Amino acid sequence: MAANTRTPALARRRATRPERPERGIVSSHDRRRPSVRGSLGVLQGGLLVTLVVVGLGPILWLAKAAVTPTQETLRDPLGLFPTGIDWANLATAWTRAEIDHYFVNTLIIAVGAWFFQILVATTGGYVLSVLRPRYGNVIFGLVLATLFVPSVVLLVPLYLTILDLPIVHVSLLNTFWAVWLPMGASAFNVLLVKRFFDGLPREIFEAARVDGAGPFRLLWSIVLPMSRPILGVVSVFAVIAAWKDYLWPLLVLPDPAHQPLSVRLPAIAPYLELDVFLAALAISTVLPIALFLAFQRLFLSGAGLGGAVKG
């Protein structure tokens, strides 16, 4: 009874409590002045325009130059289609430069790298965060220590390993496995997924174990449906990293028939006109941009808990 009478008084006290002013360089009192408010609006608008120009400017210019003749691009680089649009550049780049073949190679490499990175990151993060083995802290420290080793230092031993795979003694040179397997061992993704798994509610895991769910059922039916946001982030990181990688595919894929766009485009650039080469570059950027646009809402959404909780 006393708790019921105390609740309305507490609610009224909270309702009448003044809100704390926002902390910042400009106080809330100064923000009410028209001159300050106008200056802030101009500053914020200018900053927004600058970010748009710096971030989207090169991409928009590349899209424009891809359908502009070479002479027009050299004469007036910032001109907006002075003599019209030449859509034939895209078709020429797709057929003459064999962009279709190298695009398929890049897609195969990106999909394979995505699969192995998702597999290693989810299983590694699941073991370290949910299962928590006896020596989990030691394993976590070793995984963390690999982040301090520069990737350039690993090129020679990794290349020798690809030439003669231990135990089976098979060479993976000129095979997509030589790109997939090293990319799958990403300590950063493992730590990223582990940190996300650490924030998941443990009560759901305990309830699933009480209901008889084993480790594999717990991962497949509970953890993965709750982890859609972080899986989307890792997917974008994996595909973009595989799409733009140059040095490692150049070393392990010396045969041009297996090389991706990131390796072949610099090699064929001297033999192409400028407009055709820019069209090839524009085609190569389509998939990363589309992938980012598809997953950008998943980055910010916290709806990943819905699948497991409702199930």
Secondary structure as GFF3:
##gff-version 3
##sequence-region A 1 311
A	DSSP	alpha_helix	2	16	.	.	.	ID=ss1
A	DSSP	alpha_helix	28	31	.	.	.	ID=ss2
A	DSSP	alpha_helix	34	66	.	.	.	ID=ss3
A	DSSP	alpha_helix	70	75	.	.	.	ID=ss4
A	DSSP	alpha_helix	88	95	.	.	.	ID=ss5
A	DSSP	alpha_helix	99	126	.	.	.	ID=ss6
A	DSSP	pi_helix	127	131	.	.	.	ID=ss7
A	DSSP	alpha_helix	136	145	.	.	.	ID=ss8
A	DSSP	three_ten_helix	146	148	.	.	.	ID=ss9
A	DSSP	three_ten_helix	151	154	.	.	.	ID=ss10
A	DSSP	alpha_helix	155	163	.	.	.	ID=ss11
A	DSSP	alpha_helix	177	184	.	.	.	ID=ss12
A	DSSP	alpha_helix	187	198	.	.	.	ID=ss13
A	DSSP	alpha_helix	202	210	.	.	.	ID=ss14
A	DSSP	alpha_helix	215	218	.	.	.	ID=ss15
A	DSSP	pi_helix	219	223	.	.	.	ID=ss16
A	DSSP	alpha_helix	224	226	.	.	.	ID=ss17
A	DSSP	alpha_helix	228	244	.	.	.	ID=ss18
A	DSSP	alpha_helix	247	252	.	.	.	ID=ss19
A	DSSP	three_ten_helix	256	258	.	.	.	ID=ss20
A	DSSP	alpha_helix	261	268	.	.	.	ID=ss21
A	DSSP	three_ten_helix	269	271	.	.	.	ID=ss22
A	DSSP	alpha_helix	274	284	.	.	.	ID=ss23
A	DSSP	alpha_helix	286	300	.	.	.	ID=ss24
A	DSSP	three_ten_helix	303	305	.	.	.	ID=ss25
A	DSSP	alpha_helix	306	310	.	.	.	ID=ss26
###
